[in-house]
């Protein structure tokens, strides 16, 4: 089939009946559910962009294997041009959502592509696993599917490994093997956008201990597989509030969910890894899974740039960007944007060709972005809160604007600096509040802090890896130079 349209995506949602729970009720009509319908439209727009003459050549390519057009997320890059083709997709879709949707379809599609382009890793453990992941990649490529993933164990007793939890199946694990496949039971989180996706893929980060074999799993199944229950968190928006009052939260909320597997059958041809601690601990580092850091970096840049521009526009609207203290705060934000932009370009321009002939962005700059962004984005939100101050809390509603008895007061008292009307200022401040004050905006901050894992642990891992590959010889040069200079002086 190749690239699909937004209508085809929505029809696929209508054709399924996954078990979704939201606020104590079972959701039976996904596409008309208030909390889901606007985000569904936003995802559908992304699919429609693939068919728009303005974007088609930029974000899709003709597959050499099938002759069909496919998303650039499914490209296995062999050179710089391939990397830039993939980046064009990341950037185009991120700009369409202002970087606020972190789990658009390109994220996991490039993840699976990276896994499938590493068959040698899987083959050393089980040739069937390599065949399965490559076939699955072709399947989601040719059907243009939208995936969610769930990687994290629930926060029960973090001091114990999976096999020592109070209940053996608190964490997702294998119950038994059957002729049809594995029977799995337990829980995984956080499955972002799970209710409105086609399939879920499971894999894990390193950290498995002896005894955890049953939990060392990677597989993919349809989101409506019997026995799979989706428990949604409390919504950050009702889905019924006017777009005027909530221009971001109403459109871009990404529902997060806990996935409960109650004796779910995983067919053998969907199993990518099982019962092997060594494979599970090396999956992330040996299969190119980190390739999704390129998508994260591009999306993160767009999101940070958007938030920084909101801060600047808020300051301008009320005439405070002439003050030095405000200028220094805004200057800090713009330098953060430029830092991320420069790191991203460095990663792309200093790409490497790995042993499989795959072009990959330089990892150090991308990992540096992952270290900076969890601090830079919350700081940007803090600056918006500081500059907007109490004004962020006092905006009238769309209903107030529409009432003739109130309009004169609103126009008089809610305007900004000269040239900025009350309507313009209030619209801007509502957008800013959505981003920096609403539950929707605070979820975005939390997402940026933890989307790539524990930032403290990640920074420690970054240093240890950096130390392994750098000998810090400049220090020796300085010390040896001092000795040589002393010898020369003594002559």
Beta strands, then each sheet from edge to edge (+ up, - down):
strand 1: 19-22
strand 2: 25-27
strand 3: 60-62
strand 4: 69-71
strand 5: 147-150
strand 6: 173-177
strand 7: 181-188
strand 8: 199-202
strand 9: 217-222
strand 10: 228-232
strand 11: 257-267
strand 12: 271-274
strand 13: 352-353
strand 14: 359-360
sheet 1: 2+ 1- 10- 11+ 7- 6+
sheet 2: 3+ 4-
sheet 3: 5+ 8+ 9- 12+
sheet 4: 13+ 14-
end
